[in-house]
Amino acid sequence: MARRRYKPRQGNRLGSREYSDAIRRLKSNSVESIYLLAGGDAFFEDFFIAEVVGRFLPSGSKRRGFSLDDDRAEQVLAALSAYTLFQERQVIVVRQVQRISGAARDELLSYVRSPDPEKCLIMILEAWEPSKGIHKAVGKLVTVIDVRSPLPDKLRSWAQYYTKQKGYRLEPEALDLLMDLSGDSVGHVVMELEKIFTQLEAGEAVTRGAVEAQVGPDKSYHVWQFQEAVGLRETERSLRVAVSLMEYGAPATRLIAALATLFGQILFVQTGTTSERVYTGLAKTVSRRLTSMSERYSIKEAKLILRKLLAADVSLKSTSVEPDQVVVSTVAAICRGIL
């Protein structure tokens, strides 16, 4: 089977690019050799990476992920300089790239000026700081994609775009209600739209009635949505889903156990001891995002979180503390890195 054609760009001063424009270019199979994603919106990062992987790599291939919170810069540089047999393509994702320094930083900039066309390097910064550090240095050489969470008007446009890409139509009144009920983040909007899509035929319109039937404060969540939110380190959504689940009767011990299962699998991915054939105990939609989730937590954090979850479980079973307080404080500490 012939490989997809793509048009790599190298070494030019490309400047920043609107997210929607970058996605359009990817959909036309124009994949660049290097990207810098800056701004920190988890959904935008994952969506962009998935588009790159789907267009650059042969079917079934996986990306490589590093986080300089936990991995050494030398490991990243070795992956970039390694010769691959049969010139196999690779997508290499590096988070917390602002931590690189000294000789390793110089070597990375040297690679950026002359990248391997068989590799696509995606560097990720949580903050948007174009006048500082690695953002400033790399931004002069590669395409910088703005992945900050959008303002309300841009979020409306994104909801319309996403619905159209999925083959549906979003009516104006439905969009207004969707923004009122779930317009606090891209991830939340997309999650609610996906719930609505399951009830529609291809090409059908998303109506106000469809939104009312599937979205809103009176609608309960699933435990997998709780795991997904915590795994992606989305603090507000994690807390909202946790509180809703407990209001609908989910025991606090069940939520803590669900997180223990999640972080056990995250740790397996980080240490390379997992296998696709092994039952994970997670919903498929969460299992598919384990790699992305494992990049948001260091190995040290994952181990500390598992200890914290064990302590929370013991507290719930052996003390008279309020269960909802244990869950809320534990989730907030995990997402905010207060361990």
Secondary structure, DSSP 8 states (H G I E B T S, - for coil): ----------S----EE-HHHHHHHHHTT---SEEEEES--HHHHHHHHHHHHHHHS-TT---EEEETTTS-HHHHHHHHH---GGG--EEEEEESGGG--HHHHHHHHHHHHS--TTEEEEEEESS--TTSHHHHHHHTTSEEEE-S---HHHHHHHHHHHHHHTT-EE-HHHHHHHHHHHTT-HHHHHHHHHHHHTTS-TT-EE-HHHHHHH-STTS---HHHHHHHHHTT-HHHHHHHHHHHHHTT--HHHHHHHHHHHHHHHHHHHHT---TTS--SS-HHHHTTHHHHHTTS-HHHHHHHHHHHHHHHHHHHHS---HHHHHHHHHHHHHHT--
